[in-house]
Amino acid sequence: MPRANRHFLPGYVWHITHRCHRKNFLLKFARDRRSYLRWLVEAKKRFGLSVLDYIVTSNHIHLLIKDTGSNVISNSIQLIAGRSAQEYNQRKARHGAFWEDRYHATAVEVDEHLHRCLVYIDLNMVRAGVVTHPSNWAHSGYREIHNPPKRYGIIDVRQLSALCGFSEVADFQQAHRDWVEDALRRQLVVREGRWSEAIAVGSLSFVEKVKGELGFKAAHREVIEAGGMYALREGSEAYGSNFGSESEALMFENARFWNQKPEATAT
């Protein structure tokens, strides 16, 4: 298997994107989306995965995760992707890949950029034209944020509230609701490739910090500004205002084979 060049830095919040093989709609049935979420709960139990938001669509997933320790994220993705694919293939008597080999991770600054990324994830199925409001999509974090289950919850709502600058969960929930409604009212539902294609998104100082911590691994990466936000991207790419097309998402250095163990130096 070829080596992947994905590099995690400890302690960051990461936006994970993972697509079904060839973007096929292998998650089109609710039972398969529920299967993915069951294994997400199991990853929390086994590895202490800290989930801040999520959405499971018909052909890809988004996770917003706080890194809590060495290999927690990679081990969790390996478990979730492997078991959910296995269940699907067994039920369908199917052979072959379920997921794309690589998932993508973007480091997100914990400030208003985290707020924006949160809303961006929540509005995924609104952008797709499937629903008119994120509360109408069952397999998403929006519902859980506002109606946390007593058992088998996925999102660490208290952690998310604190990271977003709120001491009280209720205050965060109201603010989050306002952010989403404001985006819907202003029709801010277009795709922004930076959230799924960059190595890091945030302020200039944050992106430069990530680049510095990556050292020689980021030597030829460029810091790009668009819309008041900065992103660390490949230096050879040509960028539009939304930082590229969806087909580019698996081409960057922070794409990793989901079933590959991380290098010891990657943490």
Salt bridges, closest charged atoms under 4 A:
ASP32 OD1 - ARG91 NH1 2.66
GLU42 OE2 - ARG46 NE 2.84
GLU87 OE1 - ARG38 NH2 3.24
GLU109 OE1 - HIS113 ND1 3.88
ASP111 OD1 - HIS113 ND1 2.80
ASP122 OD2 - HIS176 NE2 2.58
GLU181 OE2 - HIS133 NE2 2.62
ASP182 OD1 - ARG185 NH2 2.89
ASP182 OD2 - ARG186 NH1 3.04
GLU192 OE1 - ARG194 NH2 3.18
GLU197 OE2 - ARG191 NH2 2.74
GLU197 OE1 - ARG233 NH1 3.79
GLU213 OE2 - LYS209 NZ 2.76
GLU234 OE1 - ARG221 NE 3.34
GLU246 OE2 - ARG19 NH1 2.93
GLU246 OE1 - ARG191 NE 2.99
GLU248 OE1 - ARG233 NH2 3.92
GLU253 OE2 - HIS7 NE2 2.97
GLU253 OE1 - ARG221 NH2 1.78
GLU263 OE1 - ARG3 NH2 3.40
